[in-house]
Amino acid sequence: RINTPMYDLIIYGTKPGEELMPSKEYNVAVRSLNPKKFFLKFRLVSESEDEVCGFGNFRQKPYDKYQALDECPFMITNRGDNIKSMSKITIRWTTPECGCVRLSAVIISDDETSHIANDDHLT
């Protein structure tokens, strides 16, 4: 059985395999690949191999839609009071000054099923 991805994680302004520029702002999006499949919640995470370099910054604007938790500044999610069906979200993210990072996403679909980057549902 071949799993077809349901969601896409995109960094606009880049090509596949291309390195990101340090300290540059990018638009990062999660989108449904099926126009009839929505999601209720998302979580974007930036993981760094180097604590000195950090993990970059997610921009929380508009504040009424997204939030980064104080204890997890490397993660951004939709606010608890902003649960609605979405087919795409776009967040601004500034890369760290140095080092390597890995962006990943967790999606809660409209049927309350969780999808993570390594379960073949995200590309």
MILUM-75634 format. One line per 4 residues: number of its first residue (from 1); their letters; for each residue x, y, z of N, C-alpha, C, O. Coordinates in steps of 0.02 Angstrom, whole numbers. Layout:
BEGIN
NUM) a) X,Y,Z,X,Y,Z,X,Y,Z,X,Y,Z | ...
// end
This chain:
BEGIN
1) rint) 42,-59,0,0,0,0,44,62,0,91,68,39 | 29,107,-43,66,170,-48,28,224,-10,-32,235,-22 | 63,257,36,31,312,72,38,376,33,94,395,13 | -16,409,21,-16,473,-13,-16,528,39,-60,529,82
5) pmyd) 32,574,37,32,628,87,-33,668,84,-60,681,30 | -56,689,142,-116,729,147,-100,803,156,-141,847,141 | -39,817,182,-20,885,198,51,898,172,90,852,164 | 65,961,160,129,982,133,158,1035,180,122,1080,201
9) liiy) 222,1030,195,258,1081,233,304,1117,183,348,1086,154 | 293,1182,174,327,1220,121,366,1277,152,341,1311,198 | 426,1289,127,463,1350,143,468,1389,78,505,1371,33 | 429,1443,73,427,1482,12,494,1517,0,528,1538,47
13) gtkp) 512,1524,-63,574,1558,-82,634,1512,-83,690,1535,-86 | 622,1446,-79,676,1397,-81,660,1344,-133,603,1334,-154 | 713,1309,-152,706,1251,-197,722,1189,-156,760,1193,-107 | 695,1131,-174,711,1069,-137,786,1058,-131,822,1062,-181
17) geel) 809,1045,-70,880,1033,-57,922,1095,-49,981,1090,-32 | 894,1153,-61,931,1216,-57,940,1235,17,894,1229,57 | 1000,1259,34,1013,1283,102,980,1350,112,977,1392,67 | 956,1361,173,925,1425,191,979,1474,212,1031,1454,238
21) mpsk) 967,1537,201,1014,1589,219,1007,1605,294,951,1605,320 | 1063,1617,329,1059,1635,400,1024,1702,411,1031,1748,371 | 987,1706,465,954,1768,487,907,1797,434,899,1858,430 | 878,1755,393,832,1778,341,761,1756,358,751,1702,385
25) eynv) 713,1799,342,643,1783,356,613,1745,296,620,1765,238 | 578,1690,312,545,1649,262,472,1640,282,455,1643,341 | 429,1629,233,360,1609,246,358,1533,245,378,1501,196 | 333,1504,299,327,1432,306,252,1416,307,214,1447,344
29) avrs) 232,1368,267,161,1351,263,149,1277,272,191,1235,255 | 92,1261,300,66,1193,301,0,1197,263,-42,1240,277 | -8,1153,215,-70,1155,176,-95,1084,164,-57,1036,162 | -160,1080,157,-192,1017,140,-184,1005,65,-193,1050,25
33) lnpk) -166,944,46,-160,927,-24,-226,905,-54,-232,895,-115 | -276,897,-12,-343,878,-33,-390,936,-16,-397,952,43 | -420,968,-65,-462,1027,-50,-521,1012,-4,-551,1058,23 | -538,948,4,-594,930,48,-570,909,118,-611,894,161
37) kffl) -504,909,129,-477,887,194,-450,948,231,-405,982,207 | -479,960,289,-459,1018,329,-423,995,392,-424,935,409 | -392,1042,427,-364,1026,492,-387,1078,543,-402,1135,525 | -388,1058,606,-411,1101,660,-354,1134,697,-358,1192,718
41) kfrl) -300,1096,707,-244,1121,746,-179,1105,710,-176,1058,670 | -128,1144,724,-62,1131,697,-10,1150,750,-23,1188,796 | 48,1122,741,106,1141,782,167,1138,737,182,1086,708 | 202,1194,730,265,1197,693,321,1199,744,318,1237,793
45) vses) 373,1159,733,429,1155,780,494,1163,741,503,1134,688 | 538,1203,769,606,1212,742,655,1180,790,661,1202,847 | 689,1128,768,737,1092,811,807,1109,788,823,1106,728 | 850,1126,836,919,1144,820,967,1093,849,957,1066,903
49) edev) 1021,1080,811,1073,1036,836,1124,1074,878,1165,1043,911 | 1121,1140,877,1170,1182,911,1134,1234,953,1104,1281,927 | 1137,1226,1020,1103,1273,1064,1130,1344,1058,1094,1392,1070 | 1194,1351,1041,1224,1418,1034,1191,1455,976,1176,1515,981
53) cgfg) 1180,1421,921,1151,1453,862,1076,1465,870,1049,1512,841 | 1043,1423,908,971,1431,918,931,1399,863,956,1359,823 | 867,1416,862,820,1383,817,781,1432,774,733,1413,740 | 800,1495,775,765,1546,737,706,1573,777,697,1557,836
57) nfrq) 665,1614,744,607,1644,777,545,1638,734,547,1652,674 | 491,1616,765,426,1617,732,393,1684,749,395,1706,806 | 363,1715,700,327,1777,711,255,1761,727,222,1724,691 | 231,1788,782,165,1769,807,108,1810,778,50,1796,794
61) kpyd) 122,1859,737,68,1900,711,29,1862,658,60,1827,618 | -35,1868,655,-77,1905,702,-84,1869,768,-94,1808,770 | -79,1906,822,-80,1878,890,-144,1841,906,-145,1798,949 | -198,1858,872,-262,1826,887,-267,1756,858,-314,1719,873
65) kyqa) -219,1736,815,-222,1670,784,-170,1621,809,-184,1562,817 | -109,1645,822,-53,1601,837,-21,1618,904,-28,1674,928 | 13,1569,933,48,1582,995,109,1537,1001,108,1479,981 | 161,1565,1030,219,1526,1051,215,1523,1127,200,1573,1159
69) ldec) 229,1465,1155,226,1457,1227,292,1479,1258,345,1467,1229 | 289,1511,1316,350,1535,1349,400,1479,1359,460,1489,1350 | 376,1420,1378,421,1365,1391,444,1330,1327,489,1287,1330 | 415,1348,1270,433,1317,1206,437,1370,1151,396,1369,1105
73) pfmi) 484,1416,1154,487,1469,1103,505,1443,1034,499,1480,985 | 527,1381,1029,544,1351,965,484,1319,931,491,1286,879 | 425,1330,960,364,1300,933,310,1354,928,306,1399,969 | 268,1349,876,211,1394,869,150,1351,851,154,1301,816
77) tnrg) 93,1373,877,31,1336,867,-27,1385,861,-18,1445,873 | -85,1360,842,-142,1405,842,-168,1412,914,-163,1365,954 | -194,1470,929,-219,1483,996,-276,1435,1012,-314,1415,968 | -283,1418,1076,-335,1373,1098,-405,1397,1082,-451,1356,1073
81) dnik) -413,1463,1079,-479,1490,1064,-488,1503,989,-537,1533,968 | -440,1480,949,-443,1489,876,-445,1421,842,-403,1406,799 | -493,1379,861,-500,1313,832,-554,1317,778,-614,1322,792 | -532,1314,716,-578,1314,660,-547,1275,603,-486,1264,602
85) smsk) -587,1253,557,-561,1215,500,-518,1258,455,-538,1313,436 | -458,1233,440,-411,1269,397,-386,1221,343,-382,1160,354 | -370,1248,285,-338,1208,234,-266,1230,223,-227,1195,190 | -248,1288,251,-179,1313,245,-166,1365,299,-210,1405,316
89) itir) -106,1364,325,-82,1417,370,-13,1438,345,24,1398,318 | 2,1501,355,69,1527,337,95,1567,396,61,1610,423 | 157,1551,415,190,1583,472,257,1611,448,290,1580,406 | 276,1669,473,342,1696,457,392,1667,507,379,1664,568
93) wttp) 450,1646,481,502,1616,522,569,1644,501,585,1646,441 | 608,1667,549,676,1692,536,725,1637,556,723,1612,612 | 769,1620,510,818,1568,523,869,1591,575,879,1651,583 | 902,1544,609,954,1563,657,1016,1590,620,1022,1582,559
97) ecgc) 1061,1621,657,1122,1650,628,1170,1597,602,1209,1610,556 | 1167,1537,631,1214,1484,612,1183,1416,627,1129,1412,657 | 1217,1363,607,1196,1296,624,1142,1268,579,1120,1299,531 | 1121,1208,597,1069,1172,559,1006,1166,601,1009,1157,662
101) vrls) 949,1171,569,885,1162,602,842,1114,561,854,1104,502 | 794,1086,595,745,1043,562,676,1069,579,659,1076,638 | 637,1085,529,568,1106,539,523,1045,533,531,1004,488 | 476,1039,580,428,985,576,359,1011,595,353,1065,624
105) avii) 309,973,578,240,994,592,201,935,619,212,877,602 | 154,952,663,104,905,687,37,934,667,24,993,680 | -6,894,637,-71,917,613,-125,876,647,-120,814,650 | -176,909,674,-235,875,699,-290,888,647,-313,944,639
109) sdde) -309,835,612,-358,844,558,-428,852,586,-440,844,646 | -474,869,542,-542,883,563,-578,823,593,-631,830,623 | -550,763,585,-579,704,618,-540,686,681,-546,631,707 | -500,734,706,-461,727,768,-404,676,762,-380,652,813
113) tshi) -382,660,701,-325,616,691,-261,658,689,-260,711,657 | -208,635,722,-144,670,721,-101,645,664,-101,585,649 | -65,691,632,-18,673,579,47,709,594,47,769,608 | 102,673,591,167,703,602,210,694,540,194,654,496
117) andd) 265,730,538,305,733,477,331,665,454,339,654,394 | 343,618,499,373,555,478,322,498,472,342,440,471 | 257,513,469,208,459,463,180,454,391,127,423,381 | 214,483,344,196,481,272,135,522,255,110,519,199
121) hlt) 109,561,302,52,604,288,74,676,273,34,716,248 | 136,692,289,164,758,273,222,748,226,258,699,231 | 232,797,181,291,795,138,333,856,152,385,865,121
// end
